[in-house]
Amino acid sequence: MERKMEENTVRDVETGSETGGEDALVGNVNKLMVSPPGYSGAPRKGHLVFDACFESGNLGRVDYISEFEFDLFIRPDTCNPRFRVWFNFTVENVRETQRVIFNVVNFSKTKSLYRDGMSPVVKSTSRPKWQRLPPKNVYYYRCPDHRRNYVMSFAFCFDREDDVYQFAYCYPYTYSRLQHYLSSLERRNLPYLQREQLGLSVQQRRLDLLTITNSDHPSPERGKKLVFLTARVHPGESPASFVCQGVIDFLVSQHPVAQILRDHVIFKIVPMLNPDGVYLGNYRCSLMGFDLNRHWQDPSPWAHPTLHAVKQLIVQMNQDPRVSLEFYIDVHAHSTMLNGFMYGNVFEDEERVQRQAVFPRLLCQNAPDFSFSNTSFNRDVVKAGTGRRFLGGLLDDTSYCYTLEVSFYSYMTAGSNAPVPYTEETYMKLGRNVARTFLDYYKLNNLIKDNRPTHIQSPEAMSQTGNGKGNGVGRDAVDREKEKSQGVRH
């Protein structure tokens, strides 16, 4: 299709003003009506209205190319023009059966899972459940019209005139959603769950800390083992929040495995390390343009207050002889690889190297979407400021620090050649399987009564036993037998 490069007419519905050019990338578009060049009459159905002025929204500019085609520009992270990946916007005032092509033209990354079949997600007011677009309607290519940048184009047909359509890079998980979820947990008054405000972000949003353990259970020797888990240091990596919620859902459930884990382990969880970045719709940075996962060595209390508070707590616990801090796991999402996998550290001591591989090996047995072959151990110089690297050097040699990555797109199961796209539910399932793996790691299986299942049930089965929506999920005995017969290959 020949691209028309005339002066664009872009009208703000609320102010009536026209705008365009690079300065439009400073903020998000706000109820922006895009009409044909030179058009000055009353707005018509089919003159699309774009909006990203909402929580976790991101769309900086829209160019009209033709009646059927629009170029979309991602707004860079606040105070950091380097990162342009996350997008999340709405479209309204559509015409029924209106077909369009949207070109996202200014990605800051060249490699992307869009090359491998990934597609954006969409929902509308009458169909509020997110779903992925058909991969056949999505194209990823280098475009000569945009300085040879990589462009992701997708075709879409609007089918309901009164609907507002929303498109996003991946399933959004906002700060408000987390607050609503944590408040609902708090209202259950569970004796083994404590929620506290560990600090505030630059924009005064809560930094939440959950502690999950059965405090009535007697502690052996040096006390209970402590597992510390964080997520969303990179705000655009929304799958990390679903994984984290899966961990929490399972640990607070009445599943027999969860009960035993609460008796023997203290779980401390910070579900959203970068609440400002999440709220603002950034991909990688905080409000002030910092990649917080490069500042663990010396976080500033005023520039990186959430990181500073978490680091202080971990250092303090590490110095307490009563605390046995054994795990630090930071949850992320990966934009170019499939499956769940882990990064660990490199040690001189071979025995410690072997011990560090135990948890990911066990997780591989419990989670069909986790790949041990993608798991790697490194000490890359550019990763020196990450939580995994810094805490790996700080904690003693009985502690293990990992980055848990999960694909933005899909996973491959054993014996299959077809990728299975992740859903919100399967991200949570990985989280539940991460929690379940601590039973194997700490060799607590013998405490399960013979007549109680150790596998993690489906959400339906969990709700039938009165555990509430979204608690344990995983593979049943049939799945395990299947794997035994096929051999686990990742």
N, C-alpha and C positions, 0 to 999 in steps of 0.2 A: 504494500500500500504506500502510495506517495505521500510523504509527510508535508503538510502545509505549515510553513514557518512564519505566518503572518503574526502581527501583534495580537496577543491574546486579550480577550475581554473577560475579566474575572470580577464578579460583583459580590460584595459582602451583603447578604440578605438583610442584616440588621442595620447597617449604616448606609447602604446604597453606594458606597465608595468603590472605586476600581483600584485594583492592585496588581502587582506582578513583579517579576525580577527576583534577584537573589535575596533582597531584603525580606521577602515573604518567608524565608527559612528561619528567621529569628524565633518565631513562635508557631503555634499550630494554626491551621486554617479554622475559621470560626463561622459556621453556617454560610459557607462560600458557594454562591451560585455561579456556575461556569456556563456561559452562553456563547453562541458562535461569534466570531470576530465581526465587529460592526453592528451587532444586534443592539437595538435600543428600546424595543417595545416592552410590553408587560411580560413577566416571566411565563413560560409555557411548561406544561408537563413534559418531562424529558430533558429539561435544562437542569442537569444534576446539581444537587446541593451537597457539598462535602463538609464534614465537621470532624475535628479531632480535639476540640476543647472540652475534654472530659478526662476523668482519671485514667492514667496509663495510655492516653491517646497519643498518636504521633502521625502527623501528616503536615508537611511544611509548605507545600505549594502544589498547584494543579495547573497544567497547561492543556488548553483545548487544541487537539491536533485535527480532529474531524468530528463529525456527528457521532462516529462510532469509536473514537479512540482518544485517550487522555494519557498524558505523561504525569506521573506522580513522583514527588520529591520527598524523601524522608527528611524530617527535621533532625539535624545532628544532636547528639547529647548536649545538654546544657553546659556551656563553658568548655566544650571540647568538640571541635569540628571533625575529629578523626573518626568518630564512630557513628555510622548510619546503617542500621540493620533492622531494628524493631519498627514495625508500623502497626497502627490500630486506628481505624477511622470508620465513619458512617457515611452512607449515601442515601439521599431521599429525593423526593419529587421526581420519581422515575415514571416512565411510561410502560404500560404492560407490554410484554414481549420485546422490550428494548434490549438490543444486543450491544455489548460494548467490549472493548479491549482496554485494560488498564496496564500501563507500563510503569513499573517501579524502576526509576532510571539512575538512581545515585547510590546504590549499595557501596559501602566502604570495603566489603570483602569480595575477593574474586572467587574463591572456592565456596561452594554452597551445596547443600543437599537438594536444592532445586534441580541440580543436574541429574539427580538420582531418583526423581519421582516425587519429591516432597511438593506439597501444594499449600497455599494459604488456607485459613479456616474462615468460615462464614456463618452468620446466623441472621435472622430477621425477627421483627417484632412478633409475627405470627408463628415463627419456628425458632424458639429461643435456645435450642440446644445447638452448640457449635458442631459443625461438621467440616471435613476437609473437602475442598473442591476436587473434581475429578482430575487426576494427573494429566490426562490427555489434553486438558484445556490450559496447561501451564507450560511456558517456554522460558528457558534461561540461556542467554546468549550474549556475546560481546557486540555492542552496537556502535557502528561508525558515527551515528548522529550524536552520540553523547561521550565524546572524547575517548571512544573505545572502552567506556565503562561497561561493566556487566549489568544487564537489564533482565528483570523477571517480568514477563508479560503473562496476563491471564485473561481468558475470555469468559464472559458471564452474561447470562440472560435474565433480566429482571422479570418476574412473573406476577407480582402483586403491587398495584399502584399505591396502595395506602401503607405498605410496609416501609420501615426504615431498615436498611441492610447494613450490617457491620462486617468488616473484613479485618483480619489480623495475621501477623506473621506466625503466631502459634496461639494456643489457648491462653487467653489472659488470666492472670491470677492477681487481683489488685490488693493494695493495702487495706481497703475497706472490706474486701472479702475476708482477708485474714482476721481483721478485728471482729467481724461478725462471727466467724468460726470460733475464735478464742473466747468471745463473750458467751457463746452458747455452751462451750465446754465448761466455763467457769460456773454457769448457772446450774450445772449438774451436781455441784458440790461433792466431787469425788474426793475421798480422803487421801488418795495417793497422787493427786495432781495439784501443783501449786503454780499459779501464774503471778509473775511480778514484773514491774517496769524496771528494766536494768538501766535505762537512760533515755535520752531524747535525741532525735536527729537535729540537724541544723535548723530545719523548718518546724521543729517541735513535734515531730511524730514519735509515737511510742516505739521503743526498742523492747520487745517482749522476750522474757525468759520463762520457759516452762521447766519445771522439775517434776519428773514422774518416777515415783518409787514408793514402796510400801514401808513407811517409816516405823511401823510397829514390829516389823520382822527383825529378830535378833541378828546382829552383825557379827560374822566370824572374824578372827585374827585382826587384820589391818583395816577392817571395815569393808563395805561393799565396793565393788568395782564401779568406776564412773565413766560413762560414755558421753562425750560432748558433740553435739551435731549443730551445724549452722547451714543456712540456705539464703539464696537471693542476695549475695554480695554483688553479683552482676544482675541488674534489675530486669533486663530483657529476657533472662533465662527462666521463663515462667514454669517450664516443666519441673524445675527444682522444688517449687512450692507444692505441686501435687505429690511428688515423692515424699516431701517432708510431712505433708498431711497424712499420707499413708502410714508413715512411721508412727505418728501421734495417734491416729485412729486405732491402730493395732495395740499400741502399748496401753491405752486407757480402756480397752475392751475387756470382757470377761472370758476371753479365750484362755484355756488352761496354760498355754505357753506364755501369754502376756502376764498372767498372775505369777508364774514362777520367775519371770524376768524382773518383775517389780520387787519380788522378795530378795533378789540377789544382786541387782544392778541399780545404780542411780543414773537416770537419763536426764541430761540437761540439754535443752533444745532452744536455739534462737532461730525462729522460722523466717525472719526477714532482716538481714543485716544492713540493707540499704533502702529503708522505707521511702526516703525522698526520691531516689532514682526510680523506684517502682511507680510511685505516684505520678511523677513527671513524664513517664513514658520513655525514659532513657534506655539504651541497650546495655551499656557497660559501666557508666559513671554515676557519681553522686551529683547532687545539686551543683557543687562547685567544680565539677569536671574531673574529679579524681577517680581513677580505677582503684577502689579501696583494697582490692586483692593484690596490690603492689606496695602496700603501706603498713604491713604488719610489723616491720622492724621498729618503726618509730612513729606510731600514729599520733596525730595532734588532737588534744581534747576539744579544740574549737573547729578545726577543719575536717576531722574524721571522728566525731564524737562517738558514733555507734561502735566503730572498730576499737577505739580507745577503751570503751567500757568493757567490751568482750575480752580484749587482751588482758586488761587489769584483772578481771575475774579469773581467767585461766591461770595467769601467773600466780595469783594469790592461792588458788586451789593447789597448784603444783608445789607450793612451798609449805602446804599444810600436811604434816605427817599422817594425819587421820584420813586423808583423801588419797585414793588410788586411781589417778586419772590415767586410763589405759587407752582410750580411743579419742581421736578428734577426726570427724568426718565432715567435710564441707561439700555441699551438694550443688552441682552445676548442670547446665545443659550444653550439648555440643552441636555445632552448626555444620560439621562436615563428616561425622562418623555415625555409624549405626549402633544399636544396642546400648545397654548400660555397661560401663566399665570403670576401672579405677586407675588413678595415678598414685604411686607411692614414692618413697624416698630411697636413696642409695646409701648403703652403709658399708664400712670396711669389714665389719664382723659378719662372716658368712652365715652363722647361725641366726643372727638377727634378720638377715635378708630372708632366710627361709621362713622364719616365724611371721614376718610381715606378709608373706604370700598366703598364709593360712586363711585369713578371713575372706579375701576375694575368691579363693578356691571353694570355700564352703558356700559362699553366696551363689557361685556358679551352679552348685548342686540344687539350691533352693529356688532360684529365679531363672526361668527358661529364657528370659530376654537378656541375661547378664553374660558378658563375654570375658572369659579369662584371657583369651588370646589377644584381645585389644587392651588388656590391662598392662601398664608399663611402669617402670620404676626409673626415675631420672633425677638429676640435679642440674637442670638447665639454668644458666646464669639469669635469664630473664624472669625466671620463676622464684627468684630468691626472696621476694617480698610477699609471697603468697602465704596463706595460713598454713597450708601443708608443709611448706619448706621451713618457715620460721619456727613453728611449733615442733616440727620434727627435730630441729636442732636444740630446742629448749627443754623438752620433756626427757625423762630418763629412758634407758634402753628397754624398758618393759612397756613403753607406750608406742602406739602406732598412729600415724597421721595420714589420712587419705583425702584425695579429691574424688568424689563419686560423680561421674559424668553420665548423663543419659541423653540419647539422641533427640534432637528436635523433631525427628521424622519417624523412624521405625526401628524394628528389630528383626533379626533372623533367628528362628528357633532351630533346634537340632534337627537335622535330616530334611530341612526345607531350603529351597532356593528362592522363595518369594518373600520379600520384606513385608512385615505386618505393621501397618501404621499405628503409632501410639495413639491412645485416646486418654482423656482425663482419668478414666478408671484404670487403665493399664499402667499409667504413671504411678498412681496410688498403690497399685498392686506391687510394683517394684519396692516401694517404701515399706509395705507390710512384710515383704520377703527379706528386706534388709534387717528389720527388727527381729524377725523370726530366727535369723542366722546367729544371733547372739546366744541362743539356746545351745546350738551346736558348738559354737566357739568355746563357751564356758562349760561344756560337757554336763549340761543340766538335764539331758534327756531322760535320765533314770528317775527323775522326780515326777515325770508324767505318769499318772496312774494307767494301768494296762488298758482300761476300758475308755480312756480319753484319747481323742485324736491329736496327733502332733502336727498334721498338715494344716495349712491355713485354708479355711473354708471360703466358699463364695459369699458375697454380701447377702444373698438371699438366705443361705443357711445360717449365717450369723444373726440376721434379724429374726429368724424363727426361734433362735435360742435366747432372744431378748437382749441382744447386745447392741441394738441400734443400727442405724443406717451406716453403711460404708466401713464397718469394721472388717476383720480379717478376710483376706482373699488369697488364693494361691492355687497350687496344683493338688489335685486329689490323688488317691492311691493309684488310680488308673494311669494318670500322667506319669507317675514315678515308675510304674512297671513298664510303660512304653519306653521311657528313657533307658531303663536297664537293658531292654531288648535291643534298642538302637545304638546304645552308647552315647554319651554326651559329647557332642562336637560343637565347638564355638570357634 
